């Protein structure tokens, strides 16, 4: 007999801000989600009915946490996929599937996946160590990306003609040709347990040049409609090829010649979908919960144009966070603040985000610029 939705035992590996927003959405469906995280002070700690302190990279810890669950999901890819595979074999539903996690965790396997499925992506070469770089046949400048362990701009280095490779990674890596980028865009796509697929509208991202993290997100995109449809079709093609259950964020490059290349993908709720909490009829978090519990996909259409501003820890400050100008910003109409509940701030740490809704994207952008300047996270 199929369990009542509210009786499902769901486990979440990772208790950071993505998990926190997932839990907030889960309360609307009266879903109870247990959380495991290696930090006793994880943002999810006091929002869950069951918190397990454990390392989600450890086989035994993940297996023990998941063995009594109906469904196990993630908020971060770097978890022990072997333990999840063992749980899956014993009847636990694991979303995204462990085979998908193993593929996406390795940027080399990701690139080979794109190549095998005729997904346009930057030309690349796989290497085992930095001694192989001079003979790899890559024209400088190009990027070196660690195959595993890199995220949020970490694990990426630009290699130039004058680089002596002293600072290159001496680990298995992807060497990737530099793209002639006009814009960086993202599409979030979902697939539920019944195989139903839905995409959110295309968004555009601007990155902080020092931290290489997203600073602004603009939604919806201003690209020609034909190009937006092309991007959404690529996301659907990838999801169909993966046969994955849950939410997938597909980050892409829109080139100056009009081509679109897929850059990377993340099999979970993503920074490029935070705005959907207020700006879309269905948030990415609700869509993920719908997907893994077998509910039909929700309406992904945009309610109002929006801008999302990431609140990063101010450089040079470390300690208990202080949010400067918070009271001034909360007085602004159409502004929604999300603080992640992290106990300490440090250089460029993601401490929260702000979503701004407005009748036009230009109005939202103007307000977002003001907020970025005013709302600073110090210590």
C-alpha positions in Angstrom: 0.0 0.0 0.0 1.4 3.4 -1.0 2.3 5.7 1.9 0.4 8.9 2.5 2.6 11.8 1.3 2.9 13.3 4.8 3.9 9.9 6.2 7.0 9.6 4.0 10.3 9.5 5.8 12.6 11.8 3.8 16.3 12.3 4.5 18.4 15.2 3.3 22.2 15.0 3.1 23.5 18.5 3.8 22.1 21.2 6.1 23.2 24.4 4.5 21.2 27.2 3.0 19.7 25.1 0.1 18.5 22.6 2.7 17.1 25.4 4.8 15.0 26.8 1.9 13.9 23.3 1.1 12.7 22.7 4.6 10.9 26.0 4.6 9.0 24.9 1.5 8.4 21.4 2.9 6.4 22.8 5.8 3.7 24.0 3.2 3.2 20.3 2.2 3.5 19.1 5.8 6.5 17.0 4.8 9.0 16.1 7.6 12.6 16.0 6.4 15.5 14.6 8.5 18.8 16.3 8.0 22.4 15.1 8.3 25.4 17.6 8.3 28.9 17.6 9.6 28.4 20.9 11.3 26.6 21.1 14.6 25.8 24.8 13.7 24.3 24.0 10.2 21.6 26.5 9.0 19.1 23.6 9.0 19.9 22.5 12.6 16.8 24.1 14.3 14.4 23.8 11.4 14.2 20.0 11.3 12.5 17.5 13.6 15.5 15.2 13.3 19.1 16.4 12.9 22.0 13.9 12.6 25.5 15.1 13.2 27.6 13.2 10.7 29.9 13.4 7.7 27.9 13.0 4.4 31.2 11.9 2.7 31.5 8.9 5.1 30.0 5.6 3.9 28.9 4.3 7.2 27.4 7.6 8.4 25.4 8.0 5.1 24.2 4.4 5.2 23.1 4.5 8.8 21.3 7.8 8.2 19.4 6.6 5.2 18.5 3.0 5.9 15.2 3.8 7.6 14.1 6.4 5.1 11.7 6.1 2.2 13.5 8.8 0.2 17.0 10.3 0.4 18.0 13.5 -1.4 20.8 16.0 -1.3 21.6 19.7 -1.2 25.3 19.2 -2.2 26.8 16.8 -4.7 29.9 15.9 -2.7 28.3 13.1 -0.7 29.2 9.4 -0.5 27.5 8.0 -3.7 28.6 4.4 -2.9 26.6 4.5 0.3 23.6 5.9 -1.6 24.0 3.1 -4.2 23.9 0.5 -1.4 20.7 2.1 0.0 19.1 2.2 -3.4 19.8 -1.5 -3.9 18.0 -2.1 -0.6 14.9 -0.3 -1.7 15.4 3.3 -0.6 14.5 5.8 -3.2 17.6 8.0 -3.8 17.1 11.2 -5.8 19.1 12.2 -7.7 20.1 8.7 -8.5 23.6 7.6 -7.4 24.7 6.9 -11.0 23.9 10.5 -11.9 25.8 11.8 -8.8 28.9 9.9 -9.8 28.8 11.3 -13.3 28.2 14.9 -12.3 30.7 14.9 -9.4 33.5 14.3 -12.0 33.8 17.3 -14.4 35.7 15.0 -16.8 32.8 12.5 -17.0 30.5 15.5 -17.4 32.4 16.7 -20.4 32.4 13.2 -21.9 28.7 13.0 -21.3 28.1 16.2 -23.3 30.3 14.9 -26.1 28.6 11.5 -26.2 25.1 13.1 -26.4 26.0 15.9 -28.9 25.5 18.6 -26.3 27.5 21.7 -27.4 30.2 22.5 -24.9 33.7 24.2 -24.9 36.5 22.1 -26.5 38.4 20.2 -23.8 41.2 17.8 -23.0 41.5 15.6 -19.9 44.8 15.3 -18.1 46.1 13.4 -15.0 48.7 15.9 -13.8 50.2 19.3 -14.7 53.2 17.7 -16.5 50.7 16.8 -19.3 49.6 20.5 -19.9 52.4 21.6 -22.3 51.6 18.7 -24.6 47.8 18.8 -24.4 47.5 20.9 -27.5 45.4 23.7 -25.9 45.7 27.2 -27.2 46.3 29.8 -24.4 44.5 31.2 -22.6 42.4 28.3 -21.3 41.0 27.2 -18.0 42.1 24.3 -15.8 39.3 22.8 -13.7 39.8 20.0 -11.1 37.7 17.0 -12.1 36.5 16.6 -8.5 36.1 18.8 -5.4 35.7 22.2 -7.1 32.6 24.5 -6.5 31.6 28.2 -6.4 34.7 29.2 -8.4 37.1 27.0 -6.3 39.2 24.5 -8.3 39.4 26.7 -11.4 42.5 28.4 -12.7 43.2 30.4 -15.8 46.3 29.4 -17.7 48.0 32.0 -19.9 50.8 32.0 -22.4 53.2 33.5 -19.8 52.2 31.0 -17.0 55.1 28.8 -15.9 52.5 26.3 -14.5 54.0 26.6 -11.0 50.5 27.3 -9.7 48.7 24.9 -11.9 46.8 22.1 -10.2 48.8 18.9 -10.1 45.7 16.7 -10.1 43.3 15.1 -12.6 41.8 18.0 -14.4 39.8 19.3 -17.4 41.6 21.7 -19.7 38.9 23.8 -21.3 39.0 26.3 -24.2 38.1 29.9 -23.3 34.6 30.8 -24.5 33.9 34.2 -26.2 31.1 34.9 -23.8 28.3 37.5 -24.2 26.3 36.3 -21.2 26.2 33.5 -18.7 22.8 31.9 -18.4 21.1 29.1 -16.5 18.0 26.9 -16.9 16.5 24.9 -14.1 14.8 21.7 -15.3 12.8 19.2 -13.3 11.8 15.6 -13.8 9.5 13.7 -11.5 9.2 10.0 -10.7 6.6 9.6 -13.5 9.0 11.1 -16.1 7.3 14.4 -16.4 9.7 17.2 -17.3 9.3 21.0 -16.8 11.7 23.9 -17.3 11.9 27.3 -15.6 12.5 30.5 -17.7 16.1 31.3 -18.7 18.0 33.6 -16.3 21.1 35.6 -16.7 24.0 35.9 -14.2 26.7 38.4 -13.5 29.7 37.3 -11.4 31.8 39.0 -8.8 35.2 39.3 -10.6 37.2 38.6 -7.5 35.3 35.7 -5.9 34.0 34.3 -9.2 30.6 33.8 -7.5 27.2 35.0 -8.8 26.7 38.6 -7.8 23.5 39.4 -9.7 20.8 37.2 -11.3 18.3 38.7 -13.8 15.0 37.0 -14.6 13.6 36.6 -17.1 16.4 36.7 -19.6 16.5 39.4 -22.3 17.9 37.0 -24.9 15.8 36.6 -28.2 12.9 34.2 -27.6 14.4 31.7 -30.1 17.6 31.5 -28.1 15.8 31.1 -24.8 13.9 28.2 -26.3 17.1 26.7 -27.5 18.6 26.9 -24.0 15.5 25.3 -22.5 15.5 22.5 -25.1 19.2 21.8 -24.3 18.2 21.4 -20.6 15.4 19.0 -21.5 17.7 17.0 -23.8 20.2 16.6 -20.9 17.5 15.6 -18.4 16.1 13.0 -20.8 19.6 11.6 -21.4 20.3 11.4 -17.6 16.9 10.0 -16.8 17.3 11.8 -13.4 14.7 12.5 -10.8 14.6 15.9 -9.1 15.9 19.4 -10.0 18.8 20.0 -12.3 20.5 23.4 -12.9 22.2 23.7 -16.3 24.6 26.6 -16.5 25.4 27.7 -20.0 27.5 30.2 -22.0 25.7 32.4 -24.6 28.5 33.3 -27.0 29.0 36.5 -28.9 28.3 34.6 -32.2 24.9 33.5 -30.8 25.9 29.9 -30.0 25.1 28.3 -26.7 27.5 26.0 -24.9 26.7 24.0 -21.8 29.2 24.8 -19.0 28.3 22.7 -16.0 25.3 21.2 -14.3 24.2 20.7 -10.6 21.7 17.9 -9.7 19.9 19.9 -6.9 18.4 23.3 -6.1 20.8 26.0 -7.2 21.9 29.5 -6.6 20.4 30.4 -10.1 17.0 29.5 -8.9 16.7 31.3 -5.5 14.5 34.1 -7.1 11.8 31.5 -7.9 10.6 31.6 -4.2 8.9 34.9 -4.9 9.2 35.5 -8.6 7.6 32.3 -10.0 4.3 30.5 -9.3 6.3 27.5 -8.2 9.7 27.7 -6.5 12.6 25.4 -7.4 12.3 24.0 -3.9 8.7 23.1 -4.2 9.4 21.7 -7.7 12.2 19.5 -6.3 9.8 18.2 -3.6 7.1 17.6 -6.1 9.6 15.7 -8.3 10.9 13.3 -5.7 7.5 12.5 -4.1 5.8 11.8 -7.5 3.6 14.9 -7.6 3.0 16.6 -11.0 5.3 19.6 -11.8 4.1 23.0 -10.8 3.6 26.1 -12.9 7.1 27.6 -13.6 5.9 30.8 -15.2 7.2 34.2 -14.0 4.9 36.4 -11.9 7.1 39.5 -12.1 10.5 40.4 -13.4 13.2 40.0 -10.7 16.8 40.5 -9.7 18.5 38.3 -7.1 21.5 39.7 -5.2 23.9 37.4 -3.4 25.0 38.6 0.0 28.6 37.6 0.4 30.8 38.1 3.4 32.7 41.3 3.1 36.4 40.7 2.4 38.6 41.2 5.4 35.9 40.4 8.0 35.6 37.2 9.9 33.4 36.4 12.9 29.8 36.8 14.0 27.9 38.5 11.1 26.6 42.0 11.3 24.2 43.0 8.5 24.8 46.7 7.8 21.8 48.8 6.5 19.4 45.9 7.0 16.6 48.0 8.5 16.9 50.5 5.6 16.7 47.7 3.0 13.6 46.0 4.5 11.7 49.3 4.1 12.1 49.1 0.4 8.9 47.8 -1.4 9.2 44.6 -3.4 12.3 43.4 -1.5 12.6 40.0 0.0 15.5 39.2 2.3 16.8 35.7 3.0 19.5 35.3 5.6 20.9 31.8 5.9 21.5 31.7 9.6 25.3 31.0 9.4 27.0 31.7 12.7 30.2 33.2 11.2 31.1 35.2 8.2 34.3 35.2 6.2 35.6 36.5 2.9 33.0 35.9 0.2 31.0 33.4 2.1 27.4 33.1 1.0 25.5 34.6 3.9 22.1 35.3 2.3 20.4 36.7 -0.8 17.9 39.4 -1.6 15.2 39.1 -4.3 13.7 42.2 -5.8 10.4 42.2 -7.7 9.4 45.1 -9.9 7.0 45.8 -12.9 10.1 46.0 -15.2 13.5 44.3 -15.1 15.2 47.7 -15.3 13.5 48.9 -12.1 14.5 45.7 -10.3 18.1 46.2 -11.6 18.3 49.7 -10.3 17.1 48.7 -6.9 19.4 45.7 -6.8 22.4 47.9 -7.4 21.4 50.1 -4.5 21.0 47.1 -2.2 24.4 45.6 -3.2 26.0 48.9 -2.2 24.1 49.3 1.1 23.6 45.8 2.5 27.0 44.7 3.6 27.9 41.6 5.7 30.7 42.4 8.2 31.7 41.2 11.6 
